[in-house]
Amino acid sequence: MPAEVDFSDSIPNPYIGKVRRRVTMNIDGENIDYFKAEAARTGVPYQVIINMYLTECRVQKKHLAFVTKGQSLCHVPVPGAPQS
């Protein structure tokens, strides 16, 4: 094998941006309990279900509606984005 390999004609990896990244998040216990219950019901790991939900939010371009303390926090789709 040569001491140096010429990569000048190589093709960029199309999957490099799709690599999963490990993150640490502080999530309310009730939310974790909800996703774990969904995991038990479906047989899909709760981390996968959370990722699926986040992907749905990104694809549908959902934005958070921040409201005053004491009111609920909900997501609001962007006008023109597909509705679920």
VEXVEXRO-626994 format. One record per residue (C-alpha): x, y, z; residue in one letter. Coordinates in steps of 0.05 Angstrom, whole numbers, plus 32768, in hexadecimal, padded with zeros to 4 digits. Each point is the difference from the previous one (the first is absolute). Example, Ala and Ser with C-alpha at 12.3 -4.5 7.8 and 13.67 -1.06 7.14 Angstrom:
2
<<80F6; 7FA6; 809C>; "A">,
<<801B; 8045; 7FF3>; "S">,
***
This chain:
84
<<8000; 8000; 8000>; "M">,
<<801C; 8045; 7FEF>; "P">,
<<8016; 802E; 8038>; "A">,
<<7FCD; 8035; 7FE9>; "E">,
<<7FBD; 7FF4; 7FDE>; "V">,
<<7FE6; 8031; 7FCC>; "D">,
<<7FB7; 8011; 8011>; "F">,
<<7FFA; 8039; 7FCE>; "S">,
<<7FD1; 7FD6; 7FD3>; "D">,
<<7FD7; 7FE4; 8039>; "S">,
<<7FB5; 800B; 8006>; "I">,
<<7FE7; 8025; 803F>; "P">,
<<7FD9; 7FD5; 8030>; "N">,
<<7FB6; 8010; 7FF6>; "P">,
<<7FEE; 7FE5; 8045>; "Y">,
<<8030; 8029; 802A>; "I">,
<<7FC9; 8032; 8014>; "G">,
<<7FD0; 7FC8; 8014>; "K">,
<<802C; 7FE3; 8036>; "V">,
<<7FDD; 7FFF; 8043>; "R">,
<<801D; 8029; 8038>; "R">,
<<7FFD; 7FEF; 804A>; "R">,
<<7FE3; 8039; 802A>; "V">,
<<7FEE; 8009; 8049>; "T">,
<<7FBD; 8022; 800F>; "M">,
<<7FD9; 800E; 803F>; "N">,
<<7FB9; 7FE9; 7FF1>; "I">,
<<7FC5; 8003; 8030>; "D">,
<<7FF0; 7FBD; 8020>; "G">,
<<7FB8; 8001; 7FE7>; "E">,
<<8019; 8007; 7FB8>; "N">,
<<8031; 7FC6; 8008>; "I">,
<<7FC9; 7FD6; 8020>; "D">,
<<7FD3; 800F; 7FC4>; "Y">,
<<8034; 7FEB; 7FCD>; "F">,
<<8012; 7FC2; 8029>; "K">,
<<7FB7; 7FEC; 8002>; "A">,
<<7FFC; 8009; 7FB5>; "E">,
<<803F; 7FD5; 7FFA>; "A">,
<<7FE0; 7FC9; 802A>; "A">,
<<7FC0; 8004; 7FD6>; "R">,
<<8024; 7FFE; 7FBD>; "T">,
<<803E; 7FD9; 800F>; "G">,
<<802B; 8039; 7FE4>; "V">,
<<8037; 801D; 802D>; "P">,
<<7FEA; 8042; 801F>; "Y">,
<<803E; 8024; 7FE5>; "Q">,
<<7FEB; 7FEC; 7FB9>; "V">,
<<7FB9; 8019; 800D>; "I">,
<<801A; 8043; 8019>; "I">,
<<802D; 8005; 7FC2>; "N">,
<<7FC4; 7FF0; 7FD3>; "M">,
<<7FD7; 8037; 8021>; "Y">,
<<8039; 8032; 7FF9>; "L">,
<<8008; 7FEC; 7FB7>; "T">,
<<7FB6; 800A; 7FF4>; "E">,
<<8004; 8046; 801F>; "C">,
<<803C; 8012; 7FD4>; "R">,
<<7FE1; 7FE4; 7FC0>; "V">,
<<7FBD; 8023; 800C>; "Q">,
<<8025; 8040; 8015>; "K">,
<<7FDB; 8004; 8042>; "K">,
<<8012; 803B; 802C>; "H">,
<<7FF5; 8007; 804A>; "L">,
<<7FCE; 8033; 801A>; "A">,
<<801B; 801B; 8041>; "F">,
<<7FC9; 8017; 802E>; "V">,
<<7FFD; 8021; 8045>; "T">,
<<800E; 7FD7; 803E>; "K">,
<<7FC6; 7FD3; 8015>; "G">,
<<7FE7; 7FF5; 7FB9>; "Q">,
<<8010; 7FC4; 7FD5>; "S">,
<<8039; 7FFE; 7FCF>; "L">,
<<7FED; 7FE5; 7FBC>; "C">,
<<801E; 7FFC; 7FBB>; "H">,
<<7FE3; 802A; 7FC8>; "V">,
<<800C; 7FED; 7FB7>; "P">,
<<801C; 8033; 7FD1>; "V">,
<<7FCB; 801A; 7FCE>; "P">,
<<8005; 7FD7; 7FC0>; "G">,
<<8024; 7FC6; 8021>; "A">,
<<7FDF; 7FBB; 7FFB>; "P">,
<<7FD0; 7FF1; 803A>; "Q">,
<<7FFF; 7FBE; 8026>; "S">,
***
